[in-house]
């Protein structure tokens, strides 16, 4: 029987709990790195630097998004609402520059 703690019969955590913890940990490990995020809701795309993780929210210093008026500010993105993301790490492909001068 499932309990409120996310444990099954008090012994092993549920797979969704493990998944959620691992997802949040990946974001925590990416603090200070560039990040690309796609979400199912407006403004859909965030590109910037992962500044912090507060519980299950990522704080992004957004440089590029789908609406230029929403750029160059911090956005809080609920990690569980992210459809896809890429955290740029040393030795991996870089996130392309999408702004024109």
JOBEL-V596759 format. One record per residue. N is the residue number from 0. RES is the residue in one letter. SS is DSSP state (A for helix, B for strand, O for the rest). PHI is phi as a letter, one per 40 degrees, with the letter a starting at -180 (* if undefined). Layout:
n=N res=RES ss=SS phi=PHI
n=N res=RES ss=SS phi=PHI
This chain:
n=0 res=X ss=O phi=*
n=1 res=X ss=B phi=c
n=2 res=X ss=O phi=b
n=3 res=X ss=O phi=d
n=4 res=X ss=O phi=c
n=5 res=X ss=O phi=g
n=6 res=X ss=B phi=b
n=7 res=X ss=B phi=b
n=8 res=X ss=O phi=f
n=9 res=X ss=O phi=g
n=10 res=X ss=O phi=b
n=11 res=X ss=B phi=b
n=12 res=X ss=B phi=c
n=13 res=X ss=O phi=c
n=14 res=X ss=A phi=d
n=15 res=X ss=A phi=c
n=16 res=X ss=A phi=c
n=17 res=X ss=A phi=c
n=18 res=X ss=A phi=d
n=19 res=X ss=A phi=c
n=20 res=X ss=A phi=c
n=21 res=X ss=A phi=c
n=22 res=X ss=A phi=c
n=23 res=X ss=A phi=c
n=24 res=X ss=A phi=c
n=25 res=X ss=A phi=c
n=26 res=X ss=A phi=c
n=27 res=X ss=A phi=d
n=28 res=X ss=A phi=c
n=29 res=X ss=O phi=c
n=30 res=X ss=O phi=d
n=31 res=X ss=O phi=g
n=32 res=X ss=O phi=c
n=33 res=X ss=B phi=c
n=34 res=X ss=B phi=a
n=35 res=X ss=B phi=b
n=36 res=X ss=B phi=b
n=37 res=X ss=B phi=b
n=38 res=X ss=B phi=b
n=39 res=X ss=O phi=c
n=40 res=X ss=O phi=b
n=41 res=X ss=O phi=d
n=42 res=X ss=O phi=c
n=43 res=X ss=O phi=g
n=44 res=X ss=B phi=b
n=45 res=X ss=B phi=b
n=46 res=X ss=B phi=b
n=47 res=X ss=B phi=i
n=48 res=X ss=B phi=b
n=49 res=X ss=B phi=c
n=50 res=X ss=B phi=c
n=51 res=X ss=B phi=a
n=52 res=X ss=B phi=b
n=53 res=X ss=B phi=b
n=54 res=X ss=O phi=f
n=55 res=X ss=O phi=b
n=56 res=X ss=B phi=b
n=57 res=X ss=B phi=c
n=58 res=X ss=B phi=c
n=59 res=X ss=B phi=b
n=60 res=X ss=B phi=c
n=61 res=X ss=B phi=c
n=62 res=X ss=B phi=b
n=63 res=X ss=B phi=b
n=64 res=X ss=B phi=a
n=65 res=X ss=O phi=c
n=66 res=X ss=O phi=b
n=67 res=X ss=A phi=c
n=68 res=X ss=A phi=c
n=69 res=X ss=A phi=c
n=70 res=X ss=O phi=c
n=71 res=X ss=O phi=f
n=72 res=X ss=B phi=a
n=73 res=X ss=B phi=c
n=74 res=X ss=B phi=b
n=75 res=X ss=B phi=b
n=76 res=X ss=B phi=b
n=77 res=X ss=B phi=c
n=78 res=X ss=A phi=d
n=79 res=X ss=A phi=c
n=80 res=X ss=A phi=c
n=81 res=X ss=B phi=c
n=82 res=X ss=B phi=c
n=83 res=X ss=B phi=a
n=84 res=X ss=B phi=a
n=85 res=X ss=B phi=a
n=86 res=X ss=B phi=b
n=87 res=X ss=O phi=c
n=88 res=X ss=O phi=b
n=89 res=X ss=O phi=d
n=90 res=X ss=O phi=g
n=91 res=X ss=O phi=b
n=92 res=X ss=O phi=d
n=93 res=X ss=O phi=c
n=94 res=X ss=O phi=c
n=95 res=X ss=O phi=c
n=96 res=X ss=O phi=c
n=97 res=X ss=O phi=b
n=98 res=X ss=O phi=c
n=99 res=X ss=O phi=c
n=100 res=X ss=O phi=c
